[in-house]
Structure formats: C-alpha cells, structure tokens
C-alpha cells in the first residue's frame, strides 16, 4: 500500500470526501510489542474531518429537493459537523443554521462565521435537539433537520470508512475511537466486526473533570442516540492534558497534525493495548516471548492490528492547545490572574508572579491563583492511563494564591469565588456546589445563577482574637487564616487607609504583614469599608477584609449586611458565615516564561 492519493480532475469539492489513506504508527511512539497500531487519516478530507463523510451522507440524497424548496439545513453542532454541512450547503446554494450550547473553541466559531454559518448559541441547560425539533414543527417548510444524533445515514457513511480500512490493511483486532455522536465509531465498528466477529471495540471519553472538544464524558453519553454500552468492550477515560501530550507525539513523531480528540484516541489505545498485552503475557505465561518478538521473527499476520482515527486537524484548536495561558477575573474590582496548574506544572517563581501582576509590565492584578492542585503521580503510572483529571480524592478543589508582591495568601474568599468560577467556565465542575481549599482553610462555594456569576462562599466563623491600640486608634483583631486589623472610621477614604496601611507595614510589629480595614457603620444592615491588604497595598475590595470587618462589628449589625466597597456591593450573612458577590472574567492571554 503506497498511501498516496491519485491526482485527478474533479467537478465538485465533495468528490474528495472519503478514500483517505491509513498510516502505521511508529513503534517507538507507542511501545507495543504484539500489536501494530494504524491511524486512519480522516483529517485529509476536504473540510478537515471525518464529519465530512457524515455531512455528505445525511444530505446527498436530499440536496436537490432542499434547494428547490428553499429550505435551510439545520443541525446542532459546535464544530466539525457544522463546518462540513456549511461547506456542502455553500456549494449547493443552500442556507445552514447550527443551534449549539457547546462552542468552546474560539477558532471554530470564527471559521463558522467566516464561511457563512448562522450560529444560534443558547445556554448550557437548553436541549438543542429538542429546540430544533420545536423550530421545525412550527415551520416544517423552512428547515431540513439532518438529525445527526439519530440519522442512520450517519452510521452508513462510516460503514464505507470501515470498508476502506479492511481494503488497506485486512482484518482488524482492535478499534479505538472517540465518542461524540457515536455514529462514526459505530459505523466503522459494524463493518470491521462483520469481517472479524472477535473485534474488540473501545470507546474513548473525556474524564468528568476535563474538557476535550468533540468528545463526551461518560455521564453525557446518554444524550448520544447511537451509544449503547454493550457495543464496547471498554470505555477509556482521558483527560485533556493527556490528550494534548499524545497529539504532540503524533505531530512531532509522525508529522500527523492531529487534533485533540485524536490525541485522546492515541492515548487510550496505548493504555488499553498495553493492558491487553500484559493480560496475554500472564495467561500464556510467555513473559519474555512478546518482548523478544520482532517483525523479522514472525509473519505479519502474527501481530494483532489496532486502528484509531485521526478525526481532524490541530489548527482549529490553536487557542485550546496553547501553553502558557492565563485568565484574569475580578470580584468588585479585586483582580486575580489564574494559571492552570495542570497546564503549567512547573512551579511559579516569585519573580514571575510579581512581573505578571505588575500593572505596567504585566497583566496587572491584586494577586495570582495557581490551581487546581493534584498529586503529581495522577497522570501516568507504569504505562497505564490514569484520568482523574483535576480532582483530589474526596473531590476537594485546592489551589494556591499569591499577593502581587509574590507572598503566599493563606485566606482569600474572593479568590475562591474566582477559582470556582474558572472551574465552572472550563467545565471542570458540573455541580452547583463544590468544596474549595486554600492553605488550611476549607470553604463551600455555591453557584447561585445559571451563568455562575453570582457566587456564595461559606466559611468557618472568623475568630475575634482581641483588640490593640496602634498610634491613636483602637483596632479589633480578627483571624481568618491571616491577621486583620479593623477600626471604625466615620469617613473612610483611600488616602486615609493608604497612609495608615503604609505606616503600620513600615513598623516591625507585623513581620508577616496584616490586612487593615476602615469601617463606617451606616446602619445595622449597611457598612462602608476601605482596605489595605498585606502584599497588595490599597485595593478596591477584599473578601477576607469584608468578612473580618463584619465580624469585628458583629454586635452592632444585623444578620444580613450589605458591604459597600469602592468596587461595589456584596452581601454578608453573619449567621451563615457566608459572603455573596458577582464574579466576572476580564480577559485571557499568554505569558512569556
């Protein structure tokens, strides 16, 4: 098999769909002794993915009718299916609409808009299939729904893909494929199994704590109309980090510019097939046989054959695979930069933290969040894939936080809100309440609205440790994992708190620093504060300072207090020991190491 495609004159771009080559993956990349691993290069389809076959299969017989009736094609897709459907519609003079709640890759949205797609984005809790069915019910002559989640033509299009694999390499023993709509994998597996009833089929999903474009998590498979658990010998979970590592192996080791889902397939294949080899060695009691076996020692048909599919290309995921990413959020003007610990496992230096938080020479922030933290041995052990994602045992989400001067933070309530919001934005967490930990402080974080912007943090009751006089002022001392000095001031201003803060920090009385708050009690349910933070200086707001201020003045306040800061208003419930505020993402970017 040469693997080359013949040059020929074509009359339309869709003539190039299908007949993709297959390539043998170098053993040096996978380390398997008894299995040859092949990759079907579906990314060489004209629109860049295996979904080209799906789209053409669902539309081909109806194109003339759709065009004559002036209908629009409609589907729910966040990427490759929509791109292929749009391109086919373009060359046939047909409009196309995608209804989606899953576009997470900015390049996909930009490409779809550029090629003319009408994108209807809805919130995550909307069932897009049901929404399209309702639209077509109310306007049956306006739309042609391709129904990729239930259309048998989705499967049949990939029976042909399976046939091509058999023509090129013969009998297949293992087929490993990612699960999205599950149609393509089902179609290929059907054809391969018709040739070899002993075929083992492996489905690949993203770990529950991770996100890989185009792949479902195990919990989401129920929404895939073609998925039946009994069709698979194993379901392998892969985290986004592992998928990126393995797509990098394909790119650098084979020149295959594979997308993230293909990296997940490769990772799952290596993990699963190594376990298969170990089982074979144990049962046959020939531990040294497979290790010593080479292609020269045995006939080609002695080795098992496994196939993965290179679903699409990496260019679409340029932002998703970027390393050195950072994200900036704020709560009431209290800003934090987030560095994902899974994407950037190297420890952060104090110099780096100071530089990136600098408002002139960096991105500018009050502090930096580094997390989620996890044991270093979660990723791979003895060649086996371990896809625990970001989670600690017990599902506690832990992070570190640093002030803009690089000093570590022991308590940070607004940072905890921002950290939780980031986890929600990245779909690391799906629930509406999660436990969070920073240093020794544990707290509960709740998302109070659908957008997960309104967040409540509940902590253990702060400890009022006493009072002390500094200068001519009496301060209440409050401990929340860090020290706070709270004093009453009828007219708190930036100038006053800055002067007091700098004077106290210039003394040797608090070698580790201290947070200082000026508090004006407006009424039992309203207070005004100004804050000077350890390691930060003057800041528009601080969750720890807000809570310290309320508990310092607890005997003079009601149970529910609106706290007015220069950055806005938040709510404190003294009975619940909770604080509620709004969290917003400002921007994201890349940093230079």
Residue, then its C-alpha position, 0 to 999 in steps of 0.5 A: x500500500x503506497x498511501x498516496x492519493x491519485x491526482x485527478x480532475x474533479x467537478x465538485x469539492x465533495x468528490x474528495x470526501x472519503x478514500x483517505x489513506x491509513x498510516x502505521x504508527x511508529x513503534x517507538x511512539x507507542x511501545x507495543x510489542x504484539x500489536x501494530x497500531x494504524x491511524x486512519x487519516x480522516x483529517x485529509x478530507x476536504x473540510x478537515x474531518x471525518x464529519x465530512x463523510x457524515x455531512x455528505x451522507x445525511x444530505x446527498x440524497x436530499x440536496x436537490x429537493x432542499x434547494x428547490x424548496x428553499x429550505x435551510x439545513x439545520x443541525x446542532x453542532x459546535x464544530x466539525x459537523x457544522x463546518x462540513x454541512x456549511x461547506x456542502x450547503x455553500x456549494x449547493x446554494x443552500x442556507x445552514x443554521x447550527x443551534x449549539x450550547x457547546x462552542x468552546x473553541x474560539x477558532x471554530x466559531x470564527x471559521x463558522x462565521x467566516x464561511x457563512x454559518x448562522x450560529x444560534x448559541x443558547x445556554x448550557x441547560x437548553x436541549x438543542x435537539x429538542x429546540x430544533x425539533x420545536x423550530x421545525x414543527x412550527x415551520x416544517x417548510x423552512x428547515x431540513x433537520x439532518x438529525x445527526x444524533x439519530x440519522x442512520x445515514x450517519x452510521x452508513x457513511x462510516x460503514x464505507x470508512x470501515x470498508x476502506x480500512x479492511x481494503x488497506x490493511x485486512x482484518x482488524x483486532x482492535x478499534x479505538x475511537x472517540x465518542x461524540x455522536x457515536x455514529x462514526x465509531x459505530x459505523x466503522x465498528x459494524x463493518x470491521x466486526x462483520x469481517x472479524x466477529x472477535x473485534x474488540x471495540x473501545x470507546x474513548x471519553x473525556x474524564x468528568x473533570x476535563x474538557x476535550x472538544x468533540x468528545x463526551x464524558x461518560x455521564x453525557x453519553x446518554x444524550x448520544x442516540x447511537x451509544x449503547x454500552x454493550x457495543x464496547x468492550x471498554x470505555x477509556x477515560x482521558x483527560x485533556x492534558x493527556x490528550x494534548x501530550x499524545x497529539x504532540x507525539x503524533x505531530x512531532x513523531x509522525x508529522x500527523x497534525x492531529x487534533x485533540x480528540x485524536x490525541x485522546x484516541x492515541x492515548x487510550x489505545x496505548x493504555x488499553x493495548x498495553x493492558x491487553x498485552x500484559x493480560x496475554x503475557x500472564x495467561x500464556x505465561x510467555x513473559x519474555x516471548x512478546x518482548x523478544x518478538x520482532x517483525x523479522x521473527x514472525x509473519x505479519x499476520x502474527x501481530x494483532x492490528x489496532x486502528x484509531x482515527x485521526x478525526x481532524x486537524x490541530x489548527x482549529x484548536x490553536x487557542x485550546x492547545x496553547x501553553x502558557x495561558x492565563x485568565x484574569x477575573x475580578x470580584x468588585x474590582x479585586x483582580x486575580x490572574x489564574x494559571x492552570x496548574x495542570x497546564x503549567x506544572x512547573x512551579x511559579x517563581x516569585x519573580x514571575x508572579x510579581x512581573x505578571x501582576x505588575x500593572x505596567x509590565x504585566x497583566x496587572x492584578x491584586x494577586x495570582x491563583x495557581x490551581x487546581x492542585x493534584x498529586x503529581x503521580x495522577x497522570x501516568x503510572x507504569x504505562x497505564x492511563x490514569x484520568x482523574x483529571x483535576x480532582x483530589x480524592x474526596x473531590x476537594x478543589x485546592x489551589x494556591x494564591x499569591x499577593x502581587x508582591x509574590x507572598x503566599x495568601x493563606x485566606x482569600x474568599x474572593x479568590x475562591x469565588x474566582x477559582x470556582x468560577x474558572x472551574x465552572x467556565x472550563x467545565x471542570x465542575x458540573x455541580x452547583x456546589x463544590x468544596x474549595x481549599x486554600x492553605x488550611x482553610x476549607x470553604x463551600x462555594x455555591x453557584x447561585x445563577x445559571x451563568x455562575x456569576x453570582x457566587x456564595x462562599x461559606x466559611x468557618x466563623x472568623x475568630x475575634x482574637x482581641x483588640x490593640x491600640x496602634x498610634x491613636x486608634x483602637x483596632x479589633x483583631x480578627x483571624x481568618x487564616x491571616x491577621x486583620x486589623x479593623x477600626x471604625x472610621x466615620x469617613x473612610x477614604x483611600x488616602x486615609x487607609x493608604x497612609x495608615x496601611x503604609x505606616x503600620x507595614x513600615x513598623x516591625x510589629x507585623x513581620x508577616x504583614x496584616x490586612x487593615x480595614x476602615x469601617x463606617x457603620x451606616x446602619x445595622x444592615x449597611x457598612x462602608x469599608x476601605x482596605x489595605x491588604x498585606x502584599x497588595x497595598x490599597x485595593x478596591x475590595x477584599x473578601x477576607x477584609x469584608x468578612x473580618x470587618x463584619x465580624x469585628x462589628x458583629x454586635x452592632x449589625x444585623x444578620x444580613x449586611x450589605x458591604x459597600x466597597x469602592x468596587x461595589x456591593x456584596x452581601x454578608x450573612x453573619x449567621x451563615x458565615x457566608x459572603x455573596x458577590x458577582x464574579x466576572x472574567x476580564x480577559x485571557x492571554x499568554x505569558x512569556x516564561 
